[in-house]
């Protein structure tokens, strides 16, 4: 409470409404949308007939409507989720209208005084009635204890699901509780150590688990699902959503067609994590899921232009790491959505961070170009050499790109230019560097630039309106 310091004593600790069953086997399947499937198996001793079974230790963010409780010879009458957890604040709130005992200790003499008090209100402080007096409990350096006769039946030390059942027979048998919960999330985090000179990278991928519930899951079998599983309404908060992934310019150059080695569940991939894992409340934990050495990779420079514009100042080219997750490159696995961080070695052999990019779910065999930064020494400047109408629906545009390279290595800068739209027919009339068409509206020119040199790309296009 904000206005006083107290300790709590209980004269009675009767917490149970029925038989209490602790978890024997626990498994978690965690999705990318702050959601998880919990499977909780327990050996429970049932009496014959109607009874209430308490299942403590369930997630504090359980979706009770998704819970199923199954055991042989059992029918379920009712289930309740008690999520009010035992705490001094909750005890005081539940005691409104009831009597408690206030014990104060004189710090000088150690003498205790006891008073019977009725709790009137708990609202930005505690208001009590002692006899005919109304008093506010506050922090006045006098040690104070509040003694409660019992714990309210709807307060729990742990989140608890209680199930009222009819059992056809007595005896101990296995029961399984399955439910969905919010508050558990995961994403992939990748660490790549890139060697530009040999054109290789070593890659580690981690499943980063986050538990935002008030429940600790002990010694669980944990698996993560890579993919998008729809739900009728968003439950919980998702900090990284592959559906919203849309980095500048994109980074998947071609979707792959190679099947990955992971187990498929529906249209998603299942990654079982090794061993028994404890995921504590309010904890982030990392477990390895990808480990590949010597993957083919190279640094490339790209510049993306969406229109025909004059630049006042040269602009930096994108610095990208290009690689494929195809089998023949040394990787050969699908890559779940996450953050890709790239390191390299400096001249003294120390690792240095050089950039990061976000990726969506990447199928096996795809080609990637991850943007890790803006080039310091490689610049691009565009100029409109001419832009004129040549007919009622026709226009010709000539562009000049000047590419400079202030490094000590020859390089190639890929100029990716949007040259048209769905309401235009676009034709390249001339070019001094041969282009390729990525699609109907985009052309790609590989411009070679020598060390400490400059190159020029010049092209002319004709645009004809379709209407």
N, C-alpha and C positions, 0 to 999 in steps of 0.2 A: 504494500500500500504506500502511497506517496507521503502521508502525513505522520506516520508513526512506524516504529520498529517493533516487531513482535516475534515470538516463537510460538509454535503450536503444540499443544498436548491433546491427545485423544484418550478419553476414558474408555472408549469402546472402539474396536476396529473391525466391526462386522461389515465386510465389503461384499460378501457373496450372496447372490440370489439363488444360486443353484450349483451344480457340479462345475468345477473349473478344469478346463482341458488345455494343457500346454502343447505347443507345436513340437512335433517329432521330426518331420521333414518339410522343408520349405524351398520353393522354387519361385524365381522371378523372371518374367519376360518383359523387358523394358523397350518401349517404343520411342520414336523421335518427337513425340508430341506431348511431353509431360504426362505420360500415361504408362501404366504397367499392369500386367496380369500376374496375380499372386495365386499360387497353389499351395495350400497349407494342409498337410496331413497330420492327424493326431490319433493316438489310441485313446479311446474314451470308454469308461465304464458306465453303461446305461442301466437304469432300473427299468423294470417292466411298468408300462403305463406312461402317464403324462409327467413331464419334468422340464426344467429349464437348464440348458447347458450354456455356460459362459465360455467365450473364446477370447481371452485377453491377448494383447500383442498384435491385433490387426492394425492396418495402416490408419493413421489419424485422418487421412484424406480418402478413405474408402468410399466408393459409390455403393451404398447399401442395396440399391435396386438391382445391382449386377451380381450380388452374392448368391451362390448355390452351396448348400450344405447337404452332403450325400453320405449315407451309411446304410447298410443292409437292414431290412426290417424296421424302417423308420419313416414316419410321416411328420411333416413340419406344420405346426399351427400358426406360429408367429415368430418374427425376428425383429430385434431392436438393436440399434447402434447407439451406444453411450459414449459420446465424445467429449463430455465435460471432464477434464482431468483434474486430479487432486492437486490443489495448491492453496497457499494461505488466502489469496484473493478470492478463489472460488468458495472456500469454506466460509469466509465472511459473507459473500453474496448469498449463499444458500441458508445462512443463519438468520437472515432478516426475518423479524417477527418471532424469533426464538431466543432462549436465554443461554448465556455463556457465563463463564467465570473469568474475571479479570484479576490477575495476580501481578502486583507491582513490587519491586524490590528496591529498597532505599540503598543507593550506592555507597552511602557513608557508613551505615550501620549493618547493612545486610538484612534488615528486618523486612519481612513480607507482609503485605496487606492483601486481603481477598475481598472481592465484591461480586455479587450476583448482578448481572446486567442483561438488559434486553437490547438486542441489535435492532435499531430503527431504520437505518439507511446505510447503504454503501454506495456513495456517489461522490467521487473526488475526495474521499475521506470516509471515516466510519463514525456514525452518530449512534450513541447508546443512551439508554435510560437506566440510571442507578437510583432506585427508590423513586423519589419525586423529581430528581434532578436530570437534566438533559446535558450530556457531555460529548465532546468531540475527542476521540483518541488522536493524540498527536505525538510527534517526536520531541520530547522535552528532556532527553538524557536519562530518563528513569526506565530501567529495564522492565519490559512489560510482556507478560505471557497471556494468551487467551486459551482457555481450556474448553473444549467442546465435548459434549456428552457422547457423540457418535459421529460417524461419517455419513452424510446423506447417501441414500441408496443409489442415486444417479450420478455420484462422483466416483471416478475410477483412477487408480494409480496409472493404468495404461488404457489406451482406447480399447473398448471391449464390444464384441458382438454377442448378444445373448439370443439364444434360439430356444423357443418352446416347442417340444417335440412329443410325439407319442411313440414309444418303443414297444414292439410286439413281444420282446423277450429281454431278460436281463443278461448281462455279461459284457465283457470288454471286446470291442471290435474297432476296426479302422474306420475313420471318418475323414472326409475330404472337404475342405472349404476352399472355394475358388471365387475370386472377385477382381474387379478392376479398381484401380486407384489412381488418383492424380498425385502430383508432387514428386514422382520419380521420372527422371529424364536421362538421356544420354546423347552424345554426339561423338563423332570421330575427330581426333586430333592427330595430325601427321607431322613428323619431324624428318626432313630430308637434309642430308649432308651432301652438297653438290660439288663435284670436282670438274671445273670447266675444261681444264687441260686434257683430261682423259675422256670427257664426255660421259661420265657416270654419276650416279647418286646412290647412296644408301638410304633406305626408307624404313622408318618405324611408324606403325599406326597404333593408336591407343583408343580404346573405348573409354571415354570420360563419363563416369556415372555421377549423377547429382541427386541427392536425397533431400528434398525440401519438406518432408513430412516430419512429424514429431515421433516417428517410430523407427527403431533400429531393427534391421533384419539380420539375424544372426545365422551364420553358417548356411547360407542359401546356395542352391544351384542357380546360377545367373546366366541368362542368355539375352542378347540384344537383337532387335529386329531392324534391319536396314531397308527402308522403303516407306511408302506413305500409306497409312491405314486410315481410311475415312471414319469420321464419327459425326453423329447428328449435331452435337453442339460442342464447342471448344471447352475442355475441362482443364483447368490449371493454366499456367502461363508458360509459353514456350519462347526461350531466348534465341534459339536458332531453328528456323523453320525452313527445310529444304524447298517448300513450295514458294517461299518468298525470295529464293535465291535468284539474284539477277545482277551479278557484278558488272562493272563498266566494261562494255565490249564483249562480255562473255569469255569463257575460257575452254569450252569443249569444242574442238575443231572437227570432230567426227565421232558419232556414236558407234561403239563397237558391237560385234556380233558373236563374241566368244562367251561360252558358258563358264561361269565361275564355279569353283569347287565347293562353295558353301551349300549347306542344305537350304532348299527353297520351302517357304511356308506361304501358300497362296502365291502372290506375285512378288514376294519379298524374300530377302536373304536372312537366314538365322545364323547368328554367331554365338555358339556356346562358349562361355568363358571358363578357363581351367580352374579346377579345384573348388573348394567351398569358400564363399566370399561373404564377409560381413560388411554390410553397407549401413553405416551409422547415421543417425538423425543429423541433418544439417551438415552433411559431409560430401566432399567431392573425392572420388577414387578413380584411378586409372589402371586399366588392365590391357595388356598388349593383344592386338588382333592381326597386325601385319608386320612382317619382318623380312625385308628383301635387301640383298646386297648387289651392287654393281648393275643397277638398272640403267639402261641407255637413256641419256638426257643431254640436252644442249641448251645454251642460252641463245635467244633470238630477240631481235628488235622489231617492233611493229608500230605502225601509226594508223589510226582509224579516223577517216574523214567522212562526215555525214552530208556534207554539202560542198558547193563550189565557192570558196571564200578566199579573200585576201587576208593575210596575216601581217600585222605590224611587227611582231616579234617571232623569232623561231620558237617552236615548241619541242619539248622533250619527247622522244620516242618511248613507247612502253618497253620495259625490260621484262622478258618472259622466260620461264623455264618450260621447254617443250619436251614432252615424253609421251609414251603410250603405256597403258597397262595391259598390253597384249602379252601372251605367254613368251613369245620369242624375244622380248626385250628384257626378260629377267624378272618381271613382276607377275603377270598372269592371274590377277584377281580383281573382282569388282571392288570399287572404293565407295564406302558409305559417305554420305554428306558430312562435311565438317570443315575444319580450318587446316590449311596446308602451310607449314612454316619451313622456310629454307635457310640453311646455314652453309657457310663455306669456310675453308681454312685460309688464314692470312699467311704471309711469308714466314712468320715465326711458328706456324703450326697450330695456332690457337683458333678455335671456332668463333666465327662472327656471324651474327644474324643479318640477313640481307633482304628479307621481305616475307610477306605472307599473302595468301589469297583464300577465298572461300570457294568450296566446290559443292555442287549438288550430287545426287547419287549417280555414280559413273559405272556403266556396265563394262564388263571385260572386253578388251580389244579396242578401247576408245583412244583417240589422240587428244592430248591436252596441251594448252599453252597458258600457264599460270602467270598472271601479272604480279611481279614482286616489287615493282618500283618504276620510277621515271629515270630515264638515262641522263647522266650528268654531262657526258661528252658527245652524245649523238643527238642531233637536232634536225628538225624538219620545218621548212617554211614554204607555204603555198602562196601562189599568186595567180590571179585570173588574167591570162594573157589577152583573151578576147571573149566576148559574150554578146552575140548578135542574133537577131531574127533573120532567118533565111526564107521564110514563107509564113503564110497565115497561121499555121500550127507548128512551125518548125523553128528550132533554135539550135545554134552551134556554139559550143563552149570549149575553149582551149585553156588547159591548166599547165602550170609549171611548178614542180616541186623541187626545191633545193635541199639536198641532204648533206649534212656535214658530219665528219667523224674525226674527233680530236684524240682518239686512242692510238695505240701503237700496233693495232691489229686490223687487217682487212676485215670488213664485215658486210652483211647484207641487211638492209632495212626493208621490211615488207609494208608497202603502202596499200592499205585496204580502203577503197573509195566507194561510197554509195553513189551510183551514177544514174539512177532512175527510180521510178515508182510504178505502181499498178496502172496509173492513168497515162503512162508514157511508153512509147517505143524508143529504146535507146540503142544507138549503134556507135561503136568506137571507130572513128574515121582514120586516125593515125596515132602512132605511139612509138617512142624510141626505145622502150623496153617492152618485151612481149609479156602480155598479161594472161591471166586465167580468170574465168568467171566462176565465182563461188556460187552464185545464184543469178536470177534474172536481173537483179538490181545492184549487184556488188562485183567489183573487179579487184584483182590483186596483182600488184606489180612488185617483183623482187628487185630492189635497186642495190647494186653492188657499189660499195664505197671503199676506196683504199685507205690504208692507215694515214692519219693526218691529211685526209683528202676531202674532196667535195664531188658530188655527182648530181646530175639533173635528170628528173623525169619530166617528159613533156608528152601530153596526149590531148587529142581533140575528140569530142563526142557530139553526136547529133541527137536531140530529143524531139520527138514528134508526139503531140498530144493526140490521145485516142478519141477525143470529142471536143 
